[in-house]
Amino acid sequence: WIPLHRGGEYYIQPAIPGPSPRGGLTLGRTYENQSPVTVLLSDSVNKGDPVKFKPTGPNPDIIFVGATRLDIEFPMMGVNPKWSLFENRKMQKTYVGIGGPEDHPGQPMLSGIFRIQKYGFLYNSYKLVFCPDYSSTCSDIRTYDNNNEGGKRLVLTQDSPLMIVFENAYKPDATINSIESM
């Protein structure tokens, strides 16, 4: 178990790789979106792209499992890196992406927050849930294979959530700044 902190960068990976090893979370192109704005569980064996957690409520520096309301973003992904949910009516799934409605034409955007909850039989395994603004019920996040998009999409579900682990993306050669110099 590693503590998660505001502003820290972490890789999110499957807790159990499965029969064919998978990588971590990354952005990818999909059938309806030629820009890489859809969050995928990579088909390749790599760590994926690091994410950053931004708590939205009290105790903003430490992330408490189950309680902390979070925004999640890919810090290296430009103008609008924040995760949001988009409803794909043709696919009949609500999936995780970045950007706004202009990046996902014809797919309504849901507003809400994410949370991390303890899940599974491993001591360090968790799941992500999404809590829409219009409801007090949160939904789990799982993967969905939409026929060879370079990975599996993250989608809302009421069953079989994706069991995940976190890995600190700290780079040993990175410069550490003191509070005074920030």
ZIWOKA-V827447 format. One record per pair of residues at least 24 apart in sequence whose C-alpha atoms are under 6 Angstrom apart, sorted by the first residue. I is the first residue (numbers start at 1). J is the second residue. D is the distance in Angstrom with one decimal. If there is no record, write none. Layout:
<<I & J & D> <I & J & D>>
This chain:
<<1 & 124 & 5.1> <4 & 63 & 5.6> <5 & 61 & 5.8> <5 & 62 & 4.9> <5 & 63 & 5.9> <6 & 53 & 5.8> <6 & 54 & 5.6> <6 & 61 & 5.0> <7 & 52 & 5.8> <8 & 52 & 5.9> <9 & 50 & 5.7> <9 & 51 & 5.4> <9 & 52 & 4.8> <9 & 169 & 5.4> <10 & 50 & 5.0> <10 & 51 & 5.4> <10 & 167 & 5.4> <10 & 168 & 4.6> <10 & 169 & 4.8> <11 & 50 & 4.6> <11 & 166 & 5.6> <11 & 167 & 5.0> <12 & 165 & 6.0> <12 & 166 & 4.9> <13 & 164 & 5.5> <13 & 165 & 5.5> <14 & 163 & 5.9> <14 & 164 & 4.4> <15 & 163 & 5.4> <15 & 164 & 4.5> <15 & 165 & 5.2> <23 & 47 & 5.4> <24 & 48 & 4.1> <30 & 149 & 5.7> <37 & 97 & 5.5> <37 & 98 & 5.3> <38 & 97 & 4.2> <39 & 96 & 5.6> <39 & 97 & 5.2> <40 & 151 & 5.3> <40 & 152 & 5.1> <40 & 153 & 4.5> <41 & 151 & 5.2> <41 & 152 & 5.0> <42 & 151 & 4.5> <43 & 150 & 5.9> <43 & 151 & 4.7> <65 & 116 & 5.4> <65 & 117 & 5.3> <66 & 116 & 5.6> <66 & 117 & 4.6> <69 & 115 & 5.6> <70 & 113 & 5.7> <70 & 114 & 5.0> <70 & 115 & 5.8> <85 & 109 & 5.7> <85 & 110 & 5.3> <94 & 155 & 5.4> <94 & 156 & 5.7> <95 & 154 & 5.6> <95 & 155 & 4.2> <96 & 154 & 5.6> <125 & 164 & 5.5> <125 & 165 & 5.2> <126 & 163 & 5.6> <126 & 164 & 5.2> <127 & 163 & 5.3> <127 & 164 & 5.8>>
